[in-house]
Amino acid sequence: MRINKYSGMKSPFLTQEHEMIRQTVRDFAEKEISPLAYQLDKDEEFSIDLVKRMGEMGLFGMCIPQKYGGQGLDYQSFIIAIEEIARVDSSQAGTLSVHNSLGIGPIYNFGTEQQKEKYLPDLCRGNYVWAFALTEPNAGSDSRNSSTKANLKDDSWTINGSKTFITNGNTSITRGVTLQAVTGINEGKKTFSTIIVEQGTEGFTAETIHDKMMWRGTNTAQLFFNDCKVPKENILGPQGEGSKIMLQSLDAGKLGVAAIGVGLAQGAYEMALQYAKSRKQFGKSISNHQAISFKLADMHMKIELARTMLYKACWLKDNQQKFSLEATIAKLYSSEVAKEVADEAVQIHGGYGLIKEYPIERFFRDQRMLQIGEGTSEIQRVIIAKHLGCYIK
Ligand SMILES: Cc1cc2nc3c(=O)[nH]c(=O)nc-3n(C[C@H](O)[C@H](O)[C@H](O)COP(=O)(O)OP(=O)(O)OC[C@H]3O[C@@H](n4cnc5c(N)ncnc54)[C@H](O)[C@@H]3O)c2cc1C
């Protein structure tokens, strides 16, 4: 049989274990998350309870070895989990994706043994979330223009500056943040390091950003560092390598964003298909009108293509091969597919698609994050063009 019950067509990249993970996470998402998604979005509420339940399900630290409290699974498994959560609620998928790929990821990939032992077990259990702070008020796409500074004196770093739009940055279960700070100048250019700051450290404060259009169930914060002192050992990875660490972490993060795009598009498409079969106009289901059936065919096709590119990039990562270009393509394509599919799904719902009672309205708002977060669509195109050898000096 060519059609897979859960993910559309059968994929050569998936094993039976992957399909079992999909089924388990789908059941959890439909039973535990879907009934709460409307209200959390309406109230703009970050749900600690859902974070804990996702932790109990083993969704945090899925790719971290068991000795640090993780599940020791491959990245493909994690991507399937994100896809399935985003199929019902992008906010919970956003919290999960950022915490895993940008929160836990850099600590596991670049941390010392002491740092891993200190932070990973709690972060893998879902007792706490962790934030990744790159963006500043005057440095978004141009992250090398960031100005938050860290000076090393005696045995501590003193940090001054601010970060903005930081996911998981200001909740009562935020354990800490990995930030990029300027720690030197080399041949007239800033050099950066990544530094860990725990919540509660003197000089570190945070404020939640309210009234977001999308991802209203996530926490987004501004962070302020005012003569904030942390021990010398809080540096993550080698001094001066911060930019590299941040950008490498973002490659993994892009796969998470792509998975949210595929999952969101899948959820929107399923809603539209069901609606088109049941809604009757001119004496027949609107799915019998060719204009609507062609939209559904295009939506299905685009989702399959986006998912295939995403799984190819995951396969490369899981097989220790370079995946940066493929992750960029997957992020760009999936986020644009999510936009097109959500838009057509609203169109198929007619006037009802514009009413909040219908979840498609939330999906339409949530997809907008994907073309901006973790690198805008324009910046993804710049990266792809650089791989092609454009921009000759
Ligand atoms: C809800 C939310 C959560 C987020 N979470 C995090 C997080 O956890 N951690 C974190 O560090 N950041 C986070 N971000 C920040 C996000 O990554 C940035 O918003 C994004 O990188 C864009 O930066 P900017 O908003 O400053 O836009 P800008 O960089 O100012 O860009 C504005 C416009 O100019 C375009 N542009 C800029 N430069 C170029 C160029 N060279 N060529 C062509 N076009 C260009 C952009 O594509 C965009 O269209 C989050 C943002 C949001 C909204």
PDBQT file of the ligand as one rigid body, heavy atoms in Angstrom, charges set to zero:
ROOT
HETATM    1  C1  LIG A 401       7.974  34.949  18.452  1.00  0.00    +0.000 C 
HETATM    2  C2  LIG A 401       9.453  35.062  18.162  1.00  0.00    +0.000 A 
HETATM    3  C3  LIG A 401      10.342  34.185  18.797  1.00  0.00    +0.000 A 
HETATM    4  C4  LIG A 401      11.715  34.307  18.582  1.00  0.00    +0.000 A 
HETATM    5  N1  LIG A 401      12.598  33.516  19.296  1.00  0.00    +0.000 NA
HETATM    6  C5  LIG A 401      13.930  33.793  19.253  1.00  0.00    +0.000 A 
HETATM    7  C6  LIG A 401      14.857  33.112  20.133  1.00  0.00    +0.000 A 
HETATM    8  O1  LIG A 401      14.467  32.227  20.918  1.00  0.00    +0.000 OA
HETATM    9  N2  LIG A 401      16.156  33.485  20.119  1.00  0.00    +0.000 N 
HETATM   10  C7  LIG A 401      16.631  34.449  19.280  1.00  0.00    +0.000 A 
HETATM   11  O2  LIG A 401      17.820  34.741  19.333  1.00  0.00    +0.000 OA
HETATM   12  N3  LIG A 401      15.794  35.108  18.421  1.00  0.00    +0.000 NA
HETATM   13  C8  LIG A 401      14.457  34.793  18.396  1.00  0.00    +0.000 A 
HETATM   14  N4  LIG A 401      13.591  35.460  17.552  1.00  0.00    +0.000 N 
HETATM   15  C9  LIG A 401      14.121  36.508  16.655  1.00  0.00    +0.000 C 
HETATM   16  C10 LIG A 401      14.109  36.125  15.185  1.00  0.00    +0.000 C 
HETATM   17  O3  LIG A 401      15.072  35.140  14.933  1.00  0.00    +0.000 OA
HETATM   18  C11 LIG A 401      14.326  37.443  14.397  1.00  0.00    +0.000 C 
HETATM   19  O4  LIG A 401      13.109  38.175  14.504  1.00  0.00    +0.000 OA
HETATM   20  C12 LIG A 401      14.704  37.200  12.955  1.00  0.00    +0.000 C 
HETATM   21  O5  LIG A 401      15.991  36.635  12.865  1.00  0.00    +0.000 OA
HETATM   22  C13 LIG A 401      14.669  38.503  12.133  1.00  0.00    +0.000 C 
HETATM   23  O6  LIG A 401      15.324  39.535  12.775  1.00  0.00    +0.000 OA
HETATM   24  P1  LIG A 401      14.592  40.980  12.914  1.00  0.00    +0.000 P 
HETATM   25  O7  LIG A 401      13.252  40.727  13.480  1.00  0.00    +0.000 OA
HETATM   26  O8  LIG A 401      15.491  41.879  13.670  1.00  0.00    +0.000 OA
HETATM   27  O9  LIG A 401      14.401  41.489  11.423  1.00  0.00    +0.000 OA
HETATM   28  P2  LIG A 401      15.481  42.266  10.528  1.00  0.00    +0.000 P 
HETATM   29  O10 LIG A 401      16.776  41.544  10.535  1.00  0.00    +0.000 OA
HETATM   30  O11 LIG A 401      15.500  43.704  10.920  1.00  0.00    +0.000 OA
HETATM   31  O12 LIG A 401      14.841  42.138   9.095  1.00  0.00    +0.000 OA
HETATM   32  C14 LIG A 401      13.765  42.954   8.626  1.00  0.00    +0.000 C 
HETATM   33  C15 LIG A 401      13.509  42.606   7.170  1.00  0.00    +0.000 C 
HETATM   34  O13 LIG A 401      14.680  42.903   6.377  1.00  0.00    +0.000 OA
HETATM   35  C16 LIG A 401      15.092  41.741   5.680  1.00  0.00    +0.000 C 
HETATM   36  N5  LIG A 401      16.547  41.703   5.559  1.00  0.00    +0.000 N 
HETATM   37  C17 LIG A 401      17.484  41.939   6.532  1.00  0.00    +0.000 A 
HETATM   38  N6  LIG A 401      18.714  41.776   6.045  1.00  0.00    +0.000 NA
HETATM   39  C18 LIG A 401      18.582  41.427   4.743  1.00  0.00    +0.000 A 
HETATM   40  C19 LIG A 401      19.501  41.107   3.697  1.00  0.00    +0.000 A 
HETATM   41  N7  LIG A 401      20.831  41.056   3.900  1.00  0.00    +0.000 N 
HETATM   42  N8  LIG A 401      19.000  40.779   2.479  1.00  0.00    +0.000 NA
HETATM   43  C20 LIG A 401      17.666  40.776   2.259  1.00  0.00    +0.000 A 
HETATM   44  N9  LIG A 401      16.744  41.060   3.209  1.00  0.00    +0.000 NA
HETATM   45  C21 LIG A 401      17.200  41.379   4.437  1.00  0.00    +0.000 A 
HETATM   46  C22 LIG A 401      14.583  40.588   6.514  1.00  0.00    +0.000 C 
HETATM   47  O14 LIG A 401      14.476  39.386   5.755  1.00  0.00    +0.000 OA
HETATM   48  C23 LIG A 401      13.225  41.115   6.959  1.00  0.00    +0.000 C 
HETATM   49  O15 LIG A 401      12.284  40.946   5.941  1.00  0.00    +0.000 OA
HETATM   50  C24 LIG A 401      12.210  35.292  17.683  1.00  0.00    +0.000 A 
HETATM   51  C25 LIG A 401      11.300  36.123  16.997  1.00  0.00    +0.000 A 
HETATM   52  C26 LIG A 401       9.942  36.017  17.240  1.00  0.00    +0.000 A 
HETATM   53  C27 LIG A 401       9.012  36.955  16.533  1.00  0.00    +0.000 C 
ENDROOT
TORSDOF 0
